[in-house]
Amino acid sequence: MLFTEDFLHYVWKFRLFDKTNLKTVEGETIEIYSAGMQNTDAGPDFHNARIKIGDTMWAGNVEVHVPSSDWYKHNHTNDGSYNNVILHVVYRDDEPVILPNGRRLPTLELQNRISPDLYNRFHSLVYSNQTFIPCEASIGTVDEFTMRSWFTRILIERLEKRSTAVITALNLNRGDWEETFYQFLAANFGFKTNALPFELLAKSLPQNVLAKHKNNPMQIEALLFGQAGFLEGELTDEYPLTLQKEYNFLRKKYNLNPVENHLWKFLRMRPQNFPTIRLAQFAALVVKSNHLFSKILDIKDVKALRELFIDIPVNPYWEDHYRFDAPSKPMAKNIGQSSVDVLLLNTLVLFLFSYGKHLQLQYYIDRSLKLLENLPKEENNIIADFNVVGVKIKTAFESQALLELRNNYCNFKKCLQCSIGNKILAHSKSMY
């Protein structure tokens, strides 16, 4: 059998072993009142266990190893954090552990106490040759309550990890939420392909500069297209020439340095997603909405949030252009609802959560989760594959949780740390 410490952690945590007539390897009786809380950081594997050994009730830590000799291999003898270990739980006792005071560490051997059925289920789950996720043959049978509870937990994990970038940027911006939101919103207007140049653009052109020209759309457009590097060189049409003239003046006034134009990507993109069109849409949003983050904090309704982005009129020039000086077939260039929903998901949800977390305001955390519940699921290959194995979802709340599940649990075969994996193994628990 290929035992791992993770498996033994799981067995000990849920007491999935034969508990009849428990004794240490030296023959002292064992009664387990609490297995302890699993520790995922450095130090003993379980904290604050309560175990009666012989006639003595002990409170302390439990260390788990496959062979007992791993105690020495891992150099626990010289680590003071292991001085409070009260029980050594091992699969095989191959060497006694002697503590610095000369006493033998009480040891529980599980070699003949673990059900082969439980191990076989574990091995089949974690080491199967599945093409998508380890439990793809079973996940569709897991009950809705387990799935929902686990989705909520790992979704919070996902948002907490992503919020660290927000708080880092907030500190760099000296606590200015509006400026930080503006920078992240700009990056998300790039929709992955052009996220980096959009982010660099926003950082090179502070929001307070744009605010000084909020009543002049042409100057807003000149600043954005100019800082993006699209107003360099020879231009022909009246509109870009006007922008170029405005930008040359404003560039000197504010001592601006544009982003390198080669960073923008057009190749293999639909024309509606060209960075020039996204810049035109972003300029229209800046003109329409001042102090956008403050508005978002006040608006609760998803429909009202969408209206902040939908039907924003871009400059008429872009109705029949995708690039400067290159006429095209007339087509509306407003932001579509699917693009708006991506912006709500990647920017608004994240900032509501980060704001609530940073200021310890549960109201905004709850609002971020509620917003996810009211946004449609994402459409991508991972979500499609989950659908194939029986996980049917409708909302972004669920799709975001599935992305976290696949990327940070399934890909690393962390089935024993996953409530879904535990549920699939659950009916083996009744054996003991």
C-alpha positions in Angstrom: 0.0 0.0 0.0 1.2 3.5 -0.9 0.5 5.4 2.3 1.1 9.1 2.6 1.1 11.4 5.6 -1.9 13.3 4.1 -3.9 10.1 4.2 -2.9 9.4 7.8 -3.8 13.0 8.7 -7.2 12.3 7.2 -7.6 9.0 9.0 -6.7 10.6 12.4 -8.7 13.8 11.9 -11.9 11.9 11.3 -11.0 8.9 13.5 -11.4 6.5 10.6 -9.7 3.5 12.2 -10.6 0.6 14.4 -10.9 2.2 17.9 -11.5 -1.1 19.7 -9.1 -1.6 22.7 -6.8 1.2 21.7 -3.3 0.9 23.3 0.1 2.5 22.8 2.8 0.2 21.4 3.9 -0.3 25.1 0.5 -1.4 26.1 -1.0 1.7 27.8 -4.7 2.2 27.1 -5.7 5.2 25.0 -9.0 7.2 25.0 -9.4 10.0 22.4 -11.5 12.9 23.7 -10.4 15.3 20.9 -8.1 14.6 17.9 -7.1 18.2 17.9 -7.2 20.9 15.3 -5.2 20.3 12.1 -2.2 22.6 11.7 -1.3 23.6 8.1 1.7 25.7 9.2 5.1 24.6 10.6 5.0 22.5 13.8 3.1 19.5 15.0 0.3 18.2 12.8 -2.6 18.6 15.3 -2.9 21.2 18.1 -4.9 21.1 21.3 -5.7 17.4 21.4 -7.2 15.8 24.5 -6.2 12.2 25.0 -6.2 9.9 28.1 -3.2 7.6 28.2 -3.2 5.1 31.0 -4.6 7.0 34.0 -3.4 10.4 32.8 -5.4 13.0 30.8 -3.1 14.9 28.4 -3.7 18.1 26.5 -1.3 19.0 23.8 -0.2 18.2 20.2 -0.2 15.1 18.0 2.4 14.3 15.4 1.6 11.9 12.5 4.2 9.9 10.5 4.1 6.9 8.2 7.1 5.2 9.9 7.9 6.4 13.4 11.6 6.9 12.4 10.5 9.9 10.4 10.6 11.8 13.7 14.4 11.6 13.5 14.5 12.1 9.8 12.6 15.3 10.1 14.8 16.4 13.0 12.0 17.0 15.5 14.2 16.1 18.4 16.0 19.4 18.1 12.9 21.5 17.4 11.4 23.0 20.6 8.0 23.3 19.0 7.6 19.5 19.3 8.2 19.4 23.0 4.5 19.4 23.7 3.6 16.4 21.5 1.6 14.0 23.7 1.0 11.2 21.1 2.9 10.0 18.0 0.4 8.5 15.5 2.1 6.3 13.0 1.2 3.6 10.4 4.3 1.5 11.3 6.3 1.7 14.5 9.8 0.9 13.2 11.8 2.8 15.8 11.0 4.1 19.3 11.2 7.9 19.7 13.1 8.8 22.9 12.5 12.4 24.2 15.3 14.6 25.5 14.1 13.7 29.1 14.7 10.0 28.4 11.0 9.1 28.2 9.6 7.2 25.3 7.0 9.2 23.3 3.7 7.4 23.5 3.0 5.9 20.1 -0.2 4.6 18.5 0.3 2.3 15.5 -2.5 2.1 12.9 -1.0 -0.6 10.7 -3.8 -3.1 11.4 -6.6 -0.7 12.2 -7.3 1.0 8.8 -9.9 -0.6 6.5 -8.6 -1.7 3.1 -11.8 -0.4 1.6 -11.1 3.1 2.9 -7.5 3.0 1.5 -8.7 1.6 -1.8 -11.2 4.4 -2.2 -8.5 7.0 -1.3 -6.0 5.5 -3.7 -8.6 5.3 -6.5 -9.6 8.9 -5.9 -6.2 10.5 -5.6 -4.1 8.3 -7.9 -6.6 7.4 -10.7 -5.7 8.3 -14.2 -8.5 10.7 -14.8 -8.2 13.3 -17.6 -9.8 16.3 -15.9 -10.1 16.0 -12.1 -9.4 13.1 -9.7 -13.1 12.6 -8.7 -14.6 13.2 -12.2 -16.4 9.8 -12.0 -18.0 10.7 -8.6 -18.4 14.4 -8.2 -21.8 14.5 -9.9 -23.2 12.4 -7.1 -22.2 14.7 -4.3 -25.2 16.4 -2.6 -26.1 20.1 -3.2 -25.6 21.1 0.4 -22.0 19.8 0.5 -21.2 21.5 -2.8 -22.7 24.8 -1.8 -20.9 24.9 1.5 -17.6 24.1 0.0 -18.1 26.5 -2.9 -18.7 29.3 -0.4 -15.5 28.5 1.5 -13.2 28.3 -1.4 -14.8 31.3 -3.1 -13.9 33.3 0.0 -10.3 31.8 -0.2 -10.1 33.0 -3.8 -11.3 36.5 -3.1 -9.0 36.8 -0.1 -6.0 35.9 -2.2 -7.0 38.3 -5.0 -7.7 41.1 -2.5 -4.0 41.1 -1.4 -3.1 42.8 -4.8 -5.8 45.4 -4.2 -4.5 46.3 -0.7 -0.9 46.4 -2.0 -1.9 48.8 -4.7 -4.0 50.8 -2.2 -0.9 51.3 0.0 1.1 52.4 -3.0 -1.7 54.9 -3.8 -1.6 56.2 -0.2 -5.0 54.8 0.7 -6.8 56.3 -2.3 -9.6 53.8 -3.1 -10.7 55.8 -6.2 -7.3 55.9 -7.8 -6.8 52.2 -7.0 -10.2 51.3 -8.5 -9.5 53.3 -11.6 -6.2 51.4 -12.2 -7.8 48.0 -11.7 -10.8 48.9 -13.9 -8.5 50.1 -16.6 -6.5 46.9 -16.5 -9.7 44.9 -16.8 -10.8 46.9 -19.8 -7.9 45.2 -21.5 -9.6 41.8 -21.0 -6.4 39.8 -20.4 -4.8 40.4 -23.9 -4.2 44.1 -23.3 -4.5 44.2 -19.5 -0.8 45.2 -19.0 -0.7 48.2 -21.3 -4.1 49.4 -19.9 -2.7 49.1 -16.4 0.5 51.0 -17.4 -1.6 53.6 -19.1 -3.7 54.2 -15.9 -0.6 54.4 -13.8 1.0 57.0 -16.2 -2.2 59.1 -16.2 -3.6 59.7 -12.7 -7.3 60.0 -12.3 -7.0 63.5 -10.9 -5.5 64.7 -14.2 -8.5 63.3 -16.1 -10.9 64.9 -13.5 -9.6 68.4 -14.4 -11.0 67.8 -17.9 -14.2 66.0 -17.0 -16.3 68.6 -18.9 -14.3 68.3 -22.1 -14.7 64.8 -23.7 -12.2 65.6 -26.5 -9.4 66.4 -24.0 -10.2 63.2 -22.0 -9.9 61.2 -25.3 -6.7 63.0 -26.2 -5.1 62.2 -22.9 -6.0 58.5 -23.1 -5.2 57.9 -26.7 -2.0 60.1 -26.4 -0.8 58.3 -23.3 -1.5 55.0 -25.1 0.9 56.0 -27.8 -1.7 56.1 -30.6 -1.2 59.8 -31.5 2.4 59.6 -32.6 3.5 60.1 -36.2 1.5 61.1 -39.3 -2.3 61.2 -39.0 -4.9 62.1 -41.6 -8.5 62.3 -40.4 -9.7 65.4 -38.6 -10.6 63.6 -35.4 -7.2 62.1 -34.6 -5.5 65.3 -35.8 -7.5 67.2 -33.2 -6.7 64.7 -30.5 -3.0 64.9 -31.4 -3.0 68.7 -31.2 -4.8 68.6 -27.8 -2.5 65.9 -26.5 0.7 67.7 -27.5 -0.4 70.6 -25.4 -1.6 68.6 -22.4 1.5 66.3 -22.5 3.8 69.4 -21.9 1.4 70.8 -19.3 1.5 67.7 -17.2 4.9 66.4 -18.2 3.5 63.1 -19.4 5.4 60.1 -20.8 3.2 57.8 -23.0 3.1 54.0 -22.8 5.2 52.2 -25.5 2.7 51.6 -28.3 4.1 48.2 -29.3 2.7 46.8 -26.1 -0.8 46.9 -27.5 -2.0 43.7 -29.2 -4.3 43.6 -32.3 -3.3 40.2 -33.7 -6.0 37.4 -33.8 -8.5 39.7 -32.1 -12.0 40.4 -33.2 -12.2 44.1 -34.3 -14.8 44.9 -31.6 -12.0 44.0 -29.1 -9.3 46.1 -30.6 -7.5 48.2 -28.0 -8.5 51.4 -29.8 -12.2 50.5 -29.3 -11.6 49.6 -25.7 -9.9 52.9 -25.2 -12.8 54.8 -26.8 -15.2 53.0 -24.5 -13.0 53.6 -21.4 -12.8 57.3 -22.4 -16.6 57.5 -22.6 -16.9 55.9 -19.2 -14.4 58.4 -17.7 -16.4 61.3 -19.2 -19.7 59.8 -17.8 -18.7 58.7 -14.4 -16.7 60.8 -11.9 -15.8 59.1 -8.6 -17.0 55.8 -9.9 -16.0 53.8 -6.8 -18.0 56.0 -4.5 -21.1 55.4 -6.7 -20.5 51.6 -6.7 -20.4 51.6 -2.9 -23.9 53.2 -2.9 -25.6 51.1 -5.6 -27.0 47.8 -4.5 -29.0 46.7 -7.6 -27.1 44.7 -10.2 -29.2 46.2 -13.0 -28.2 49.7 -11.8 -24.6 48.7 -11.7 -24.8 47.4 -15.3 -26.3 50.7 -16.4 -23.1 52.5 -15.3 -21.3 50.7 -18.2 -24.0 49.9 -20.8 -25.0 52.3 -23.5 -22.1 54.7 -22.9 -21.9 56.6 -26.2 -18.4 56.5 -27.7 -17.2 59.3 -30.0 -19.1 59.0 -33.4 -15.8 58.6 -35.2 -15.6 55.0 -34.0 -19.0 54.0 -35.5 -17.2 53.4 -38.8 -13.6 53.0 -37.7 -11.6 50.4 -35.7 -8.3 52.2 -36.1 -7.4 55.8 -36.9 -7.4 56.7 -40.6 -8.9 53.3 -41.6 -12.7 53.5 -42.4 -14.7 50.3 -41.8 -18.3 49.1 -42.2 -20.6 51.1 -39.7 -21.2 49.2 -36.5 -22.2 50.1 -32.9 -19.2 50.1 -30.6 -20.8 50.3 -27.2 -19.8 47.8 -24.5 -21.9 44.6 -24.7 -23.6 43.1 -21.7 -21.2 40.1 -21.6 -18.2 42.4 -21.4 -19.9 44.5 -18.7 -20.5 41.4 -16.7 -16.8 40.5 -16.9 -16.0 44.0 -15.6 -18.5 43.6 -12.8 -17.0 40.2 -11.9 -13.3 41.1 -12.1 -13.4 44.6 -10.7 -16.6 45.5 -8.8 -16.9 42.2 -6.9 -13.2 42.2 -6.0 -13.3 45.8 -4.8 -16.5 45.4 -2.7 -14.9 42.4 -1.1 -11.5 44.0 -0.5 -13.1 47.2 0.9 -15.2 45.2 3.3 -12.3 43.0 4.3 -9.9 45.9 4.8 -12.3 48.0 6.8 -13.9 45.0 8.5 -17.3 45.8 7.1 -19.2 42.6 6.6 -21.9 44.4 4.7 -19.7 45.0 1.7 -18.3 41.4 1.7 -21.9 40.1 1.6 -22.7 42.5 -1.2 -19.8 41.2 -3.2 -21.1 37.6 -2.8 -24.6 38.6 -3.6 -23.4 40.3 -6.8 -21.7 37.1 -7.8 -25.0 35.2 -7.3 -26.7 37.6 -9.6 -24.2 37.4 -12.4 -24.3 34.6 -15.0 -21.7 31.8 -14.9 -18.5 32.3 -17.0 -18.1 30.4 -20.2 -14.7 28.7 -20.6 -13.2 25.2 -21.0 -12.9 24.5 -17.3 -16.6 25.2 -16.7 -17.6 23.2 -19.8 -15.6 20.2 -18.5 -17.2 20.4 -15.1 -20.6 20.4 -16.9 -19.6 17.2 -18.7 -18.8 15.4 -15.4 -22.2 16.4 -13.9 -21.6 19.7 -12.2 -24.4 21.9 -13.5 -24.2 25.6 -12.5 -25.8 28.9 -13.4 -24.1 31.7 -11.5 -20.7 33.4 -11.4 -20.6 32.5 -7.7 -20.4 28.9 -8.7 -18.1 29.3 -11.7 -15.6 31.3 -9.6 -15.7 28.6 -7.0 -15.1 25.9 -9.6 -12.1 27.7 -11.0 -10.6 27.9 -7.5 -11.4 24.2 -7.0 -9.7 23.1 -10.2 -6.7 25.4 -10.0 -5.8 25.0 -6.3 -7.2 21.7 -5.2 -7.8 19.3 -8.1 -4.6 20.1 -10.0 -2.6 19.3 -6.8 -4.7 16.3 -5.9 -5.6 17.9 -2.5 -8.7 15.6 -2.3 -8.3 15.1 1.5 -8.4 18.8 2.1 -11.5 19.1 -0.1 -15.1 18.7 1.3 -16.1 17.1 -2.0 -13.3 14.5 -1.7 -14.2 13.8 1.9 -17.9 13.3 1.0 -17.0 10.8 -1.7 -15.0 8.8 0.9 -17.6 9.4 3.6 -19.5 6.2 3.6 -16.4 4.3 4.6 -16.5 6.1 7.9 -19.3 4.0 9.2 -17.0 0.9 9.3 -15.5 2.1 12.6 
